[in-house]
Amino acid sequence: MLTFEKCMANNLAYRGQQFAIVYAIRNDDSIPARDFFENLDRQWQARFLTLYTRLGDTGRINNPEQFGKFGDDLWEFKAFRYRMPCYYREGRQVVITHGFIKKKEGRAPQQELDRAEKIQSEYEEKLKLQTQNRRTK
């Protein structure tokens, strides 16, 4: 099984001047956003990398068709029907929770919002435990 430190080395998507874009790590050490990204066709990977670069370097994406609100504290990278929910966290990081393909017009399914919130909670707890473990060593 991978250690947390080894996983952390593999979860950086892009480090920009304003933000580091990272993938959340679940309790089982899976990284669903990275897995989703790696399974996309190259053209969609390139679109998301462009968005990561823009947000990471400039601190914002002005086009609501490319980046927008997803929930209370959640946002999403958007490329056509492909979506990657994320959130901002201290330390100038944007954490991507997972990816999905939006099937219909209108709002994304509630299950995707619930999944993003669950992954966010798991990742934040994992980081908290890691910090506590470092303090006790």
N, C-alpha and C positions, 0 to 999 in steps of 0.2 A: 504494500500500500504506500502511496506517496505521502510524504510528510507535508505539513502545511507550508513550510519554507520552500520546498520544491514546487508546490502548486503556485505559490505566490510569484515565483520567478516566471511562470508560464501564463500569467493572467493579464499582462500588460498588452493592450491593443495599440496604444499610441501615447507618446509623451510629448506634449506641446509646450509652448511658452506660457500658456495660461492654465491649462489643465492636463492631468494625466487621465487617459481613458483606459479603464480597466474592466475586466470581466469578473463578475461575482463568482465565488466558489461556494458550492453547497456543502452541507454537512458530510455527504458521502464523498467529498473531494471532486465531484464532477463540476464541470464548467459549461453550463448549458449555452450561454451566449457564444462562447468560442466554438463550441461544437456546431451550433447553428451557422455561424459565420463561415466556418471551414467547409460546410456542405453546400454553400451557395455556389452558383456559377461564377466564374471570374468577373463578369460584367457587374454583378450585384456586389461582389466583394469590393470591387474598385469604387462603386458608388458609396458604400458605407465607409471605406477608408478615406474618401474625399470628405465626408461629413465629420469623421473623427478628427481629421487634420484641421478642418475649418474651426470646429469647436475648441480643439486643443490649443491651436495657435492664436485665435482671435478672441476666444471666450464666448462666442455666440454664433448662432445660425439664424439669420433673419427670415428665411423662407419657411412659412408655416406648413408647406407641403413636404418639407424635408426634416423638420424638427418641431415638435409641439408638445403641449400638455397631455398627459396620459391619465393622471390621477391627482390626488391632493399634492403629494410630494414627488410624483413621478412624471417623467418626460419620455419621449420616444424619438429615436432616429427613424426616419421613414424613407423608403425607396420603393415607389409604386405600392404594391400590396405587402411588401416585406416590412416588418416592424421589429425594432429592438428597444424595449423599454429600458430606462435608466434613471438614475437619481444622482443628485449632487451630495457629496459628503465633505467633511472637513479635510484639510490638507490639499485642497484644490484638485479633487478627484471627481470624475464622473464614472459611476459604476453601472455597467450594463448587466441586466439580470438574465435575460434570455432573448430568444427571437421567435417570431411566429409569422405565419402568412395570414393576412386578413382576408376573409372569405367574401364579405359583403360590404356594401356601402354603409356609411354611418359609423357609429361607435364600435370599438373593438369589443369582443366578447368579455363579459365579466370574469370568466375563468382566467383570462390572460392577465387581467388586473390583479386578481387574487394570487396568481402564480408569481407575478412580479413582486408583490408585497411579501410573500412567503420567502422567496429567494433573498430579498433585501434583509429580512429579519434574520435568516440563517447566517448570512454573510457578516452582518454587524455583530451578531453573537460570537461568531468565529473570531473576528478581529478583537473583540473584547476579551475573550478567553486567551488569545495569543498574548495580548498586552499583560494580562494578569500573570500568565506563566513566565514571561520574561522578568517581571518584577520579583517573583519568588525564587528565581535562580541565582 
